[in-house]
Amino acid sequence: MFREPETVVLLTLTESDVRFAAPRWAFRPVISCLVPALCMMFFAGLACAQSDAQRRDAPSPHAPGAIHGVVRDASGSVVVSAVVTLETAAPTSQRTTITDETGSFHFSSVAPGNYTIKIEAIGFAVWTAANVVAGSGENQPLLSAVLEVASASTKMDVGLSQQEVAVEQLKTEEKQRLLGVFPNYFVSYEPNAAPLTAAQKFQLGWKTIFDPVPVLSSAIAAGIEQARNSYHEFGQGMEGYGKRFGAQYADQVNGVIIGGVLMQSVFHQDPRYFYKGTGTVRTRFLYAIATAFICKGDNGHWQPDYSDVLGGLAAGEISTLYYPASSRTGLRLFHNVLLGFAGRAAGNLAQEFVLRKVTSHVPRTAATLSQPILREGTPVSLISIDDLTSKTAENAGPISFVLATDIQVGGVTVAKAGSKASGQVSYTSGPGGDGQAMHIGLERVRLKIGNTDVPLRSNQIRGGGGALEYHRLEDSGRIAIMLYVAENVTLPAAP
């Protein structure tokens, strides 16, 4: 059986044919699927990136913000060094700054919430804005404040309370002695002395009767009466002398406590003689005589002196309890009233023209009545000119301040805001950053009023000590502090 041989056909492809032909039938379906998928992934990623950026740019409702603004006056000029206070319901969170040379201020890292902004500047009325919201991000609102001229200058009334002033004045009066020996407590050389409380009136009275001088004078008077055998009913010897001494000392106690303190406390009148020291001899003479019949009330007004009259009568009647019956004449009461007027008039004349010259510890105001007195303990508000954050124990040195508010004495401005004060920084401690306390040691701080240096201290009460704590102004190394006048200072009289 014959079989026809098979034919074998060989197909030969060159390398270039393979490279060209293969994509045409192997990869075309893959490309058609891959391109749309890549496009979808690209646009989806772009959308996610934009969403993330928007979320990052959007402010968080709990993120801290800022408050900033500019302060101008009614003419449009910027107000430099205005004190700006950021206030909340919590007093401890109060923050303060001052406007810079462009009139701008800025509070950073302000927690979310509503705030009150108060702006004060010398010569302008206080400007206040309530419900100010801290802004955040790029679009922080700018607070614009326009200050109006104040109808009256901002001022700080000086001095302590009337009772505290009276305490200081009483300390001086209790040192007053004629020739340095005899008590002269019931005289005030202060032109506008503070009224005394009932306790202070009794304090003067007890100090007078327990002084050695009244005791010694009673002993001498009793000896003279015994030698003359006055009030013979008392007898002689030690018993008679003791009775006379007791009667004499009782007279002094009655005269001071009943006649000069108790009634004055009941009727709210001042038991002291108020030295005039100015005017002609005639006016001073008439003043001394008149004050035997009138006296100054605790309200500061002149009144009929019924407390001395009634006190003298009461003291006289009490004396009948320990004097013999033979001394109780029918005209004794009438004589006591007349002698009371005459004695007060003579004593007032002596005080006005003679006794001040021989009285120790007379206040300087008696010689310089027209000169204002800046009282010890007067508060003085200062703002530092220097940056204290750079001061350390190594480079501590001089520091300058300006007065933040006017100081007045008796309605007269004695130091205007902007007056200079200076001192010495002895040390600083603590970082002094925002919201952080720093302690500063200050020495020899003095306020300059004209040519007078007024010493200041860190405590209102004498004898206080410790590091001075200050209030740091916002975004600066300057500080606001309250110091106090360290001693009474007599200022030059107004021209």
Beta strands, then each sheet from edge to edge (+ up, - down):
strand 1: 65-73
strand 2: 83-87
strand 3: 95-98
strand 4: 104-110
strand 5: 114-120
strand 6: 127-133
strand 7: 142-147
strand 8: 155-157
strand 9: 177-178
strand 10: 182-183
strand 11: 187-188
strand 12: 273-274
strand 13: 294-296
strand 14: 302-304
strand 15: 373-374
strand 16: 379-384
strand 17: 398-403
strand 18: 406-409
strand 19: 412-415
strand 20: 420-429
strand 21: 439-449
strand 22: 452-457
strand 23: 468-469
strand 24: 471-472
strand 25: 479-485
strand 26: 489-490
sheet 1: 4+ 1- 7-
sheet 2: 3+ 2- 5+ 6-
sheet 3: 8+ 18+ 19-
sheet 4: 9+ 10-
sheet 5: 11+ 12+
sheet 6: 13+ 14-
sheet 7: 15+ 26-
sheet 8: 23+ 21- 20+ 17- 16+ 25- 22+
sheet 9: 23+ 21- 20+ 17- 16+ 25- 24+
end
